[in-house]
């Protein structure tokens, strides 16, 4: 049953909550034996896979990115991530090439 919010706290809200309490599942939980994530085959990442940042972009650049995202059917934030990823990979490749040239010289 879908829970509805009733700001008045009237009879209807009490009935909805009572429907959720019809089956007691607390007996299914063994509180003396605590499970760890590893016990059920899960591992939490040590560092979150993504982080939230804030960046100021010139309006014209942002408008161009949104236009490209509209043409390619890729959300503009995903497009920015793709462009950044490609640029970093290209930078690393060029940097490695320059380092190899220095070693040879």
C-alpha positions in Angstrom: 0.0 0.0 0.0 1.3 3.4 -0.9 1.9 5.7 2.0 0.3 9.0 1.8 1.2 12.1 3.7 -1.6 13.5 5.7 -0.6 16.8 7.4 -3.7 16.8 9.6 -2.7 13.5 11.2 -6.3 12.3 11.1 -7.8 8.8 11.0 -6.6 8.1 7.4 -3.0 8.4 8.3 -3.3 6.1 11.3 -4.9 3.4 9.1 -2.1 3.6 6.5 0.5 3.2 9.2 -1.4 0.2 10.7 -1.4 -1.5 7.3 2.4 -1.4 7.3 2.5 -2.9 10.8 0.3 -5.9 10.0 3.2 -8.3 9.6 5.9 -8.4 12.3 9.3 -9.1 10.7 11.4 -8.4 13.7 11.6 -12.1 14.5 13.5 -12.7 11.3 16.4 -10.6 12.5 19.0 -12.2 14.8 20.4 -9.3 16.7 23.0 -11.4 18.5 24.8 -12.1 15.2 25.6 -8.9 13.4 26.3 -9.2 9.7 29.1 -7.3 8.0 29.0 -6.3 4.4 31.7 -8.9 3.6 29.4 -11.6 5.1 26.8 -11.0 2.3 29.4 -10.5 -0.4 29.4 -6.7 -0.5 32.4 -4.4 -0.2 32.0 -0.7 0.2 34.4 1.5 -1.8 37.1 3.2 0.3 36.8 6.3 -1.9 33.5 7.3 -3.5 33.6 6.7 -7.3 32.5 10.2 -8.0 32.9 13.5 -6.2 30.8 16.6 -6.4 32.7 19.8 -7.5 31.6 23.2 -8.5 33.2 25.0 -11.4 32.5 28.3 -13.1 32.4 28.3 -16.9 32.0 31.1 -19.3 28.4 31.4 -20.4 29.4 31.0 -24.1 31.4 27.8 -23.4 28.5 26.3 -21.4 26.0 27.2 -24.2 28.3 25.6 -26.7 28.5 22.4 -24.6 24.7 22.3 -24.2 24.3 22.7 -28.0 26.8 19.8 -28.6 25.0 17.7 -26.0 21.7 18.4 -27.8 23.1 17.4 -31.1 24.7 14.2 -29.8 21.9 13.2 -27.4 24.3 13.1 -24.5 23.5 15.0 -21.3 25.7 18.0 -21.0 27.3 17.0 -17.7 28.1 13.6 -19.1 29.6 15.3 -22.2 31.8 17.5 -20.0 33.0 14.3 -18.2 33.8 12.7 -21.6 35.7 15.8 -22.8 37.7 16.0 -19.5 38.5 12.3 -19.6 39.6 12.5 -23.3 41.7 15.5 -22.6 43.4 14.0 -19.5 44.2 10.8 -21.5 45.6 12.8 -24.4 47.7 14.9 -21.9 49.1 11.8 -20.2 49.9 10.2 -23.6 51.8 13.3 -24.7 53.5 13.6 -21.4 54.7 10.0 -21.5 56.0 10.6 -25.1 57.9 13.7 -24.0 59.4 11.8 -21.1 60.5 9.0 -23.4 62.1 11.6 -25.7 64.1 13.1 -22.8 65.4 9.6 -21.8 66.7 9.0 -25.4 68.4 12.3 -25.6 
